Amino acid sequence: QIKGIDVQGGIRLEDSQRLLQQKEIEKDYKYHALDFFPSLHLAKSLKNNQQISLSYSRRINRPNEWMLLPALNSTGRNMLQIGNPELTPDFTNSFQLGYNMRNKVWMLSAELYMMNTQNSIITTMVEKNKQYYQSYENLKTDYSSGVDLMSNINICPWWRINLSANMYYNKLVGTLKSGYKVDDAGFAWNGRFRTTFIVKKKTFI
């Protein structure tokens, strides 16, 4: 703790080595990388049970075995899935600015965030002779920023309300193996409203 600010930081070093051998065509797919993953979290408590926070982290998302396996797998009547052994992990830099407040009646949480994913793993779809082939590729950049809001309100001892909303902007940029250039952006939102009535100690509606 430094001058009333809670500080938490860390760094992880990771060495990744992967070798896939496709014996039928005698081809090897190698991947080797040395990566650093730093993180920093700052939090400051204010009066009246309020808190502000600021954080940064770098994360990795690795492709699973099905994404890498170069064998056809039927997932539906006209749908086939095939993995991509050249797929590599993607890396996300995440920044978050948060605010929390709480009292006996209600709780409010608000968060502004920005995430920039490099080498983003995406799902692709190709149609051939009325047959759809699903696979995976790495795209150059996936950028998103938005605000996340949540509130719990205790109207009275037997009635609670939960509200949440997420509004964000997303942009994808890159070029697929087919040569198709992706440059797509859009705004989206989702929300949820939930109300709970407490009939008895262990009975809820």
N, C-alpha and C positions, 0 to 999 in steps of 0.2 A: 504494500500500500504506500503510495507516494502522494503526500499532500491531499489526503482524502479521496484519492482515486485508486480504485482496485485495478491492478495491472497483472495480466496473465499472458505469458508469451512462451513460445516453444518453436522448435525446428526439428524436422525429421529428415534424415538422409536415407534414400532408398535406391538400391541397385537392382534393376530388373533385367533378367535374361530369359529369353524364350526361344525355343527351337521347335518348329513344326516340320515334320517330314511327311511329304505326300509321296508315298512309295510307288504308286502306279505310274506317275509321270516323272519319278526320280527328281523331285524338286524340294528344296529346303526353304523355309521362311524363317529368317532370323530377326530377332529384335533385342537390342541391348541399349539401356539408357541409365544414366545416373541423374537422379532428380532430388531437389530440395523442396521441402514443404514447410514454409514458415507460417506461424499464426500469431496474432496479437489481439487481445481483448481488453478494453478499457471500460470501466463502469464507475459512475459517480452517483452516490445517494443524495437526494435532495429532501427538502422539508415535506411533511404531510405524506410520507410513504411514496415518494416519487423517485424515479431513477432514470438516468440516461446512460446509454452505452454505445460504444463504437468498436467494431471488430473487423479484422481482415483474416482471411485464410486462403490457402491454396490446396486444392483437393485433386485427387486422381480418380478417374472412372475407367476401369479395365473391361474390355470385352469378355463375355463369358464363353464357355466352350461351344455353345450352339451358334454363336455369332462367328466363330472361327472355323467351324467344321465345314469343309467344302463338299458336302454330300447333300443330295436332294432329299428333302423331307416334306411329305404332304401334310398340309395344315388345313385343307378344305377341298371341296369338289374341284374347284378351278384354281387352287392356290398351292404353289410350291415354294419352299424356303430353302435357301442355300447360303452357307456361311462364307465369309471372306477371310482367308488366312493371312492376308496382308494388313488386316485391321490393327490399328495401334491405339493405345489409351488416349483419352482426352484429359485436359487439365483446365480446371476452373479457378479463376481468381475472383473471390467474393468479398464485397464490402457491405457492411450493414450498420445503419444508424438507428438506434431504438430508443423508445420512451415507454415507461411503465408507470402506472399509478394505481393505487388500491386503497379502498376504504371499506367500511362495513356494508355499504350499499352496492357499490359497483367496482369493477376492475376494467382498466383500459390499457391496451397494448398496441403501439403503432411502430412500424418499422419501414424505413426506406432502404432499398437494397439495389445493388448493381452487381451483375455477374457477367464475366467475360470468359467464355470457354473456347480454348484453342484446340484445333484438331478434333472438333466435335463429332461424336458418333451419331449417325442418323440412319433411319430405315429408308431404303429405296424400293421402288416398285416398277417392274417392267412388264409390259403386256406383249405376248407373242402367240398368235393364232388362238386368241380367246383364252389363253392360259397366263396367269399372273405369277411372276417370279419375285419373291421378296428377298432382299439381301441387305447388307450394311456397308456403309462407306464412311470415310473421314471427311468432314467438311472443314474449311479453313477456320471460320469463326461463327460462334453463336453468342449473341449479345442480348442481355435482357436487363431491364430496370423497372422498378415499380414500388408500390406501397402495399403493405399488408396490415390490416386493421382487425382487432378482435376486442370484444367487450362482453363481460358477464355482468348482469344486473339482477340484484335480488329485490324484486318488487315488494315482496312481503315474505314471511317465513315459509309459506307454502307455494310460492310462485317465483320461478327463475327464468331469465331470458338470456340466450347466448346469440350474439351477432358476430359475423366475420365477413370480411371482404378482401379480395386481392385484385389489384389493378396493375397491369404491367404492359410494357412495350417489348417486343421481341424482334430481332433482326438476324437473318441467316445469310452468310456470304461464303461462296466457294465454287469450285468446279468439280463435277463428278467425272468418273472415268469415261463416261460416254461423250464427254465434251460439253455437256449441258451446264450452263452457268446459272448458279443460284444466287439471287439477290432479292430476297423477300423480307418484308417487314410488316408488322401489324400490331394493333392494340387489342388486348383482351381483358376480360374481367370475369370473376366468379364470386359468388357470395352464398352465405348460408344463414338461415334464421331458425332457431330452435327454442321452443318454450317448454318448460318442465313444471308440472304440477305435482306437489308432494302430498299424496293422499294420507299415507302413514309413514312410519319411520323407514320401512323397507318397501314401500309401494309407490311407484312413480307413473305418471302419465305424460 
